[in-house]
């Protein structure tokens, strides 16, 4: 028998944590609750969750540090929860490797939907990795390797969190094709509903900060639509 999907809920407000757990248990998930960062790191190693719901404002070790520590040893999906809605906070959370970011107060049903979307996307990626040995897209001075999640620009490795690499690979593997923000949310984050399109904008902004426009290719904004990887050559 296949075991239940395990979700670790980390929030110092136990009322919120219990409410979230109630909704997830109704969906047949197994949940574990802890209220501080240090406990979260201890429980992570023993519980081995399939996904983490992580509040940022925790006593002691905050959510950012918890995320940073977990990312040194695991790619377990993380959805950050926070009353902070500033773009800076979202950028920092996503850059540390979070898979999604929700502002408090949030609708519990929407949170469950996002949990399902992130898990669905993760499982799809795992299945694809089992089937395809190598996923590499190359252009002059740029190589994106989705097999080992690495990017080289001008011959040098570029540090990127997983979602930035997946977004860059997806766009570069289909050059000169425009995608709406909603399409990118569905393809990269697995949303089957209209999510927060600012998530896409934040990731594009971070990509542009790390990879400058090349004379033969660039990430272009299609005003009123979304983005595309524009090139004058075919991908190698």
C-alpha positions as CSV (number, residue, x, y, z in Angstrom):
1,X,0.0,0.0,0.0
2,X,1.3,3.5,-0.9
3,X,1.6,5.7,2.2
4,X,-0.1,9.0,2.5
5,X,1.6,12.2,1.3
6,X,3.2,13.9,4.3
7,X,3.1,17.6,4.9
8,X,5.0,19.5,7.6
9,X,3.3,22.6,8.8
10,X,5.6,25.2,10.5
11,X,3.8,28.1,12.1
12,X,4.1,29.8,15.5
13,X,0.3,30.5,15.5
14,X,-1.0,27.1,16.5
15,X,-4.6,28.1,15.6
16,X,-3.6,28.7,12.0
17,X,-1.6,25.5,11.9
18,X,-4.4,23.4,13.2
19,X,-6.9,24.9,10.7
20,X,-4.6,24.2,7.8
21,X,-4.0,20.7,9.1
22,X,-7.7,20.1,9.3
23,X,-8.2,21.0,5.6
24,X,-5.3,18.9,4.5
25,X,-6.3,15.9,6.6
26,X,-9.8,16.1,4.9
27,X,-7.9,15.7,1.6
28,X,-6.2,12.6,3.0
29,X,-2.8,14.1,3.6
30,X,-0.8,13.1,6.7
31,X,0.3,16.2,8.6
32,X,2.7,17.2,11.4
33,X,2.8,20.6,13.1
34,X,5.6,22.4,14.8
35,X,5.8,26.0,16.0
36,X,9.4,27.1,15.7
37,X,12.3,26.8,13.3
38,X,14.6,24.6,15.4
39,X,11.9,22.0,15.8
40,X,11.1,22.2,12.1
41,X,14.7,21.2,11.2
42,X,14.7,18.3,13.7
43,X,11.3,17.0,12.5
44,X,12.2,17.4,8.9
45,X,15.0,14.8,9.2
46,X,12.8,12.2,11.0
47,X,9.4,12.9,9.4
48,X,10.8,13.2,5.8
49,X,7.8,15.3,4.5
50,X,6.8,15.5,0.8
51,X,6.1,19.2,1.2
52,X,6.6,21.9,3.8
53,X,4.3,24.9,4.6
54,X,6.7,27.3,6.2
55,X,5.8,30.5,8.1
56,X,8.5,33.2,7.9
57,X,8.1,34.9,11.2
58,X,9.2,32.1,13.6
59,X,10.8,32.4,17.1
60,X,14.5,31.7,17.1
61,X,15.4,30.4,13.7
62,X,13.2,32.2,11.2
63,X,11.6,30.7,8.1
64,X,14.3,32.1,5.7
65,X,17.0,30.3,7.6
66,X,14.9,27.1,7.8
67,X,14.5,27.2,4.0
68,X,18.2,27.9,3.4
69,X,19.2,25.0,5.6
70,X,16.8,22.5,4.0
71,X,17.9,23.5,0.5
72,X,21.5,22.5,1.4
73,X,20.3,18.9,1.6
74,X,16.9,18.5,-0.1
75,X,14.7,19.7,-2.9
76,X,11.5,19.0,-0.9
77,X,8.9,21.5,-2.1
78,X,8.4,24.5,0.2
79,X,5.5,27.0,0.2
80,X,6.2,30.0,2.3
81,X,3.5,31.7,4.4
82,X,3.8,35.3,5.6
83,X,2.0,38.4,6.5
84,X,4.7,40.3,4.6
85,X,3.5,41.1,1.2
86,X,6.3,43.2,-0.1
87,X,8.0,42.2,-3.4
88,X,11.4,42.2,-1.6
89,X,10.2,39.5,0.8
90,X,8.8,37.4,-2.0
91,X,12.0,37.7,-4.0
92,X,14.1,36.7,-1.0
93,X,11.9,33.7,-0.3
94,X,11.9,32.5,-3.9
95,X,15.6,33.1,-4.3
96,X,16.3,30.9,-1.3
97,X,14.5,28.1,-3.1
98,X,10.8,28.3,-2.1
99,X,8.4,26.9,-4.7
100,X,5.6,29.3,-3.8
101,X,4.7,32.2,-1.5
102,X,1.3,33.0,0.0
103,X,0.4,36.1,2.0
104,X,-1.6,36.0,5.2
105,X,-4.5,36.0,5.7
106,X,-5.1,33.4,3.0
107,X,-8.1,31.2,2.0
108,X,-7.5,27.7,3.3
109,X,-9.1,26.2,0.1
110,X,-6.7,28.2,-2.1
111,X,-3.8,26.9,0.0
112,X,-4.9,23.3,-0.5
113,X,-5.2,24.0,-4.2
114,X,-1.6,25.3,-4.3
115,X,-0.4,22.3,-2.3
116,X,-1.9,20.0,-4.8
117,X,-0.4,22.0,-7.7
118,X,3.1,22.0,-6.3
119,X,3.0,18.3,-5.5
120,X,1.6,17.5,-9.0
121,X,4.3,19.5,-10.6
122,X,7.0,17.8,-8.5
123,X,5.7,14.3,-9.3
124,X,5.5,15.2,-13.0
125,X,9.1,16.4,-13.0
126,X,10.3,13.2,-11.2
127,X,8.5,11.0,-13.8
128,X,10.1,13.0,-16.7
129,X,13.5,12.7,-15.1
130,X,13.0,8.9,-15.0
131,X,12.2,8.8,-18.7
132,X,14.6,11.4,-20.2
133,X,18.3,10.9,-19.5
134,X,19.5,14.4,-20.5
135,X,17.7,17.7,-20.8
136,X,20.1,20.4,-22.1
137,X,19.4,23.5,-24.2
138,X,22.4,25.4,-25.6
139,X,22.9,28.8,-27.2
140,X,26.1,30.8,-27.7
141,X,27.5,31.5,-24.3
142,X,24.6,29.8,-22.5
143,X,23.9,26.2,-21.4
144,X,20.9,25.2,-19.4
145,X,21.0,21.7,-18.0
146,X,17.8,20.6,-16.4
147,X,19.1,17.1,-15.7
148,X,21.4,18.3,-13.0
149,X,19.9,21.8,-12.6
150,X,22.8,23.8,-13.6
151,X,23.3,26.9,-15.8
152,X,26.5,28.2,-17.4
153,X,26.8,31.7,-18.8
154,X,29.9,32.9,-20.6
155,X,31.5,29.6,-19.5
156,X,30.9,30.2,-15.8
157,X,28.3,28.5,-13.6
158,X,25.4,30.7,-12.4
159,X,23.7,30.0,-9.1
160,X,20.0,29.8,-9.5
161,X,17.1,28.3,-7.4
162,X,15.2,25.4,-9.1
163,X,12.2,27.4,-10.3
164,X,14.4,30.0,-12.1
165,X,16.2,27.2,-13.9
166,X,13.0,25.5,-14.9
167,X,11.5,28.8,-16.2
168,X,14.6,29.6,-18.2
169,X,14.8,26.1,-19.6
170,X,11.1,26.1,-20.6
171,X,11.4,29.4,-22.4
172,X,14.7,28.6,-24.1
173,X,13.6,25.2,-25.2
174,X,10.8,26.9,-27.2
175,X,12.5,30.0,-28.8
176,X,10.5,32.8,-30.2
177,X,7.2,31.6,-28.8
178,X,5.3,33.9,-26.5
179,X,3.8,32.7,-23.3
180,X,1.3,34.4,-21.0
181,X,2.0,34.7,-17.3
182,X,-0.9,32.3,-16.6
183,X,0.6,29.7,-19.0
184,X,4.0,30.0,-17.3
185,X,2.3,29.6,-13.9
186,X,0.6,26.4,-15.1
187,X,3.7,25.0,-16.8
188,X,6.3,25.8,-14.2
189,X,4.4,26.0,-10.9
190,X,1.6,23.6,-11.9
191,X,-1.3,25.9,-11.2
192,X,-4.6,24.9,-12.9
193,X,-6.2,28.2,-11.9
194,X,-5.2,31.9,-12.1
195,X,-2.6,32.4,-9.4
196,X,-0.4,35.4,-8.5
197,X,1.2,36.4,-11.8
198,X,3.7,38.5,-9.9
199,X,5.5,35.3,-9.1
200,X,6.5,35.0,-12.8
201,X,7.6,38.7,-13.0
202,X,9.8,38.2,-9.9
203,X,11.5,35.2,-11.5
204,X,12.0,36.9,-14.8
205,X,13.5,39.9,-13.0
206,X,16.0,37.7,-11.2
207,X,16.9,35.9,-14.4
208,X,17.7,39.2,-16.1
209,X,19.9,40.3,-13.2
210,X,22.0,37.1,-13.7
211,X,22.0,36.8,-17.5
212,X,22.3,39.8,-19.7
213,X,20.9,40.1,-23.2
214,X,23.1,38.4,-25.8
215,X,23.5,39.7,-29.4
216,X,21.8,36.4,-30.6
217,X,19.3,35.8,-27.8
218,X,17.4,37.5,-25.0
219,X,14.4,37.2,-22.7
220,X,11.8,39.6,-24.1
221,X,8.7,41.1,-22.6
222,X,5.7,40.9,-24.8
223,X,3.6,43.8,-23.5
224,X,0.1,42.9,-22.5
225,X,0.9,39.2,-22.9
226,X,3.9,37.8,-21.1
227,X,7.4,36.7,-22.1
228,X,9.4,34.8,-24.7
229,X,13.0,33.7,-25.3
230,X,13.8,35.6,-28.5
231,X,16.6,34.3,-30.7
232,X,18.0,34.7,-34.2
233,X,19.2,31.1,-34.3
234,X,17.8,27.7,-33.7
235,X,18.7,26.0,-30.4
236,X,21.6,23.6,-30.6
